[in-house]
Amino acid sequence: MNIKSIKARNKYSGFYYKATYIRALVIILTGTVLSLTSFFFFGNILSLFTLSFCTIIVLILVMMPPEEIEVAVTKDGILINKNITPWNTCHSWVMVDLGDAIEFIIQTTNLDSSYYYFYTDPEQEGFAEFVIELSKFLSYNEEIENKNVFHKIMRLIGLA
């Protein structure tokens, strides 16, 4: 069997797990909201410093460039930068047209990362073959995009 692969980008791959990135953002955004609330209701200057710190961290995370990765479909599973996720842990997938790129979302049964996200150019060589090969192993599920509301919000505000 010929391995079908594409070049893609992934904002989460620089971290140990995608979930680390999400957790960091949730903590920082929660700190920001609490700091704003504290400042406006109690006039606490410490909350202003906390807000400034959280804003700087969010800006650093947002400005991090996505890492270039290679995604391949093999008979054993999906290979993302030489890390394989077996087919028996993958549930389904969906493609979302973002205008300038296509977002792939692969739902898994992994406890540490239940969704894998990567972004790719649909004009690249081998894209159609990759999609056909992926469809042989996983079912296409349009409901995935609506399941992860938090990621959808992050995409809207530019964090994903």
C-alpha positions as CSV (number, residue, x, y, z in Angstrom):
1,M,0.0,0.0,0.0
2,N,1.3,3.4,-1.0
3,I,1.4,5.9,1.9
4,K,-0.6,9.1,1.2
5,S,0.8,12.2,3.0
6,I,0.3,16.0,3.0
7,K,2.1,18.9,4.5
8,A,0.1,20.7,7.2
9,R,0.4,23.2,10.1
10,N,-0.4,22.6,13.7
11,K,-0.4,25.2,16.4
12,Y,-0.5,22.7,19.2
13,S,2.4,20.4,18.2
14,G,5.0,22.6,19.9
15,F,3.4,21.6,23.2
16,Y,3.5,18.2,24.8
17,Y,-0.2,17.7,24.3
18,K,-2.8,19.9,22.6
19,A,-4.7,19.8,25.9
20,T,-1.8,21.6,27.5
21,Y,-2.3,24.6,25.2
22,I,-6.1,24.6,25.8
23,R,-5.7,24.3,29.6
24,A,-3.2,27.2,29.6
25,L,-5.5,29.4,27.6
26,V,-8.5,28.5,29.8
27,I,-6.5,29.4,33.0
28,I,-5.2,32.6,31.5
29,L,-8.6,33.7,30.2
30,T,-10.2,32.9,33.5
31,G,-7.6,34.9,35.3
32,T,-8.2,37.8,33.0
33,V,-11.9,37.7,33.6
34,L,-11.5,37.5,37.4
35,S,-8.9,40.3,37.3
36,L,-11.2,42.6,35.4
37,T,-14.1,41.8,37.7
38,S,-12.0,42.4,40.8
39,F,-10.6,45.7,39.4
40,F,-13.9,47.1,38.4
41,F,-15.8,46.1,41.6
42,F,-13.1,46.5,44.2
43,G,-10.5,48.8,42.6
44,N,-7.7,46.4,43.5
45,I,-4.4,47.4,41.8
46,L,-3.0,43.8,42.2
47,S,-5.7,42.6,39.8
48,L,-4.5,45.2,37.3
49,F,-1.0,43.6,37.4
50,T,-2.5,40.1,37.1
51,L,-4.5,41.3,34.1
52,S,-1.4,42.7,32.5
53,F,0.5,39.5,33.0
54,C,-2.3,37.4,31.6
55,T,-2.6,39.7,28.5
56,I,1.2,39.3,27.8
57,I,1.0,35.5,28.1
58,V,-2.1,35.4,25.8
59,L,-0.3,37.5,23.2
60,I,2.8,35.3,23.3
61,L,0.6,32.2,22.8
62,V,-1.4,33.8,20.0
63,M,1.7,35.0,18.1
64,M,3.4,31.6,18.2
65,P,3.7,30.4,14.6
66,P,2.2,27.1,13.8
67,E,4.6,24.2,13.3
68,E,5.0,22.6,9.9
69,I,4.0,18.9,10.2
70,E,3.6,15.9,7.8
71,V,0.4,13.9,8.1
72,A,0.2,10.5,6.5
73,V,-2.4,7.8,6.2
74,T,-0.9,4.3,6.7
75,K,-2.5,0.8,7.0
76,D,-1.8,1.0,10.8
77,G,-3.1,4.5,11.6
78,I,-2.6,8.1,11.0
79,L,1.0,9.2,11.2
80,I,1.5,12.8,12.4
81,N,5.2,13.8,12.5
82,K,6.3,10.2,13.0
83,N,3.8,9.6,15.9
84,I,1.2,7.1,14.9
85,T,-2.4,7.0,16.2
86,P,-3.8,3.6,15.5
87,W,-7.1,3.3,13.6
88,N,-8.8,1.6,16.6
89,T,-8.4,4.8,18.6
90,C,-9.7,7.0,15.8
91,H,-13.5,7.6,15.6
92,S,-14.2,9.8,12.6
93,W,-13.1,13.0,10.8
94,V,-14.3,16.2,9.2
95,M,-12.9,18.9,6.9
96,V,-13.8,22.5,7.5
97,D,-13.2,25.1,4.8
98,L,-11.6,28.2,6.4
99,G,-11.3,30.1,3.1
100,D,-7.5,30.1,2.8
101,A,-7.0,26.7,4.3
102,I,-8.8,23.4,5.2
103,E,-9.0,22.4,8.8
104,F,-9.0,18.7,9.5
105,I,-10.5,17.5,12.7
106,I,-9.9,13.9,13.7
107,Q,-11.9,12.6,16.7
108,T,-10.2,10.0,18.7
109,T,-10.9,8.0,21.9
110,N,-7.6,9.1,23.5
111,L,-8.1,10.6,27.0
112,D,-5.3,13.1,26.6
113,S,-6.4,14.5,23.3
114,S,-9.8,13.6,22.0
115,Y,-9.4,15.8,18.8
116,Y,-6.5,16.3,16.5
117,Y,-6.5,19.5,14.5
118,F,-4.3,20.4,11.5
119,Y,-4.5,22.9,8.7
120,T,-3.5,22.4,5.1
121,D,-3.7,23.9,1.7
122,P,-6.1,22.1,-0.6
123,E,-4.1,23.0,-3.7
124,Q,-1.1,21.0,-2.7
125,E,-0.1,17.9,-4.6
126,G,-1.6,14.7,-3.1
127,F,-4.4,16.4,-1.2
128,A,-7.2,14.6,-3.1
129,E,-5.5,11.2,-2.7
130,F,-5.0,11.9,1.0
131,V,-8.7,12.5,1.5
132,I,-9.7,9.4,-0.4
133,E,-7.3,7.3,1.6
134,L,-8.4,8.7,4.9
135,S,-12.0,8.0,3.9
136,K,-11.2,4.3,3.5
137,F,-10.3,4.0,7.2
138,L,-12.5,6.6,9.0
139,S,-16.0,7.7,8.5
140,Y,-16.8,11.3,7.7
141,N,-18.8,13.0,10.5
142,E,-20.0,16.6,10.0
143,E,-21.2,16.7,13.6
144,I,-17.6,16.8,15.0
145,E,-17.3,20.5,14.2
146,N,-20.3,21.3,16.4
147,K,-19.2,19.0,19.3
148,N,-16.2,21.0,20.3
149,V,-17.7,24.4,20.9
150,F,-14.6,25.7,22.8
151,H,-12.4,25.2,19.7
152,K,-15.0,26.9,17.5
153,I,-14.9,29.9,19.8
154,M,-11.1,29.9,19.8
155,R,-11.1,29.8,16.0
156,L,-13.4,32.8,15.8
157,I,-11.2,34.9,18.0
158,G,-8.0,33.7,16.3
159,L,-6.5,31.5,18.9
160,A,-6.7,28.3,17.0
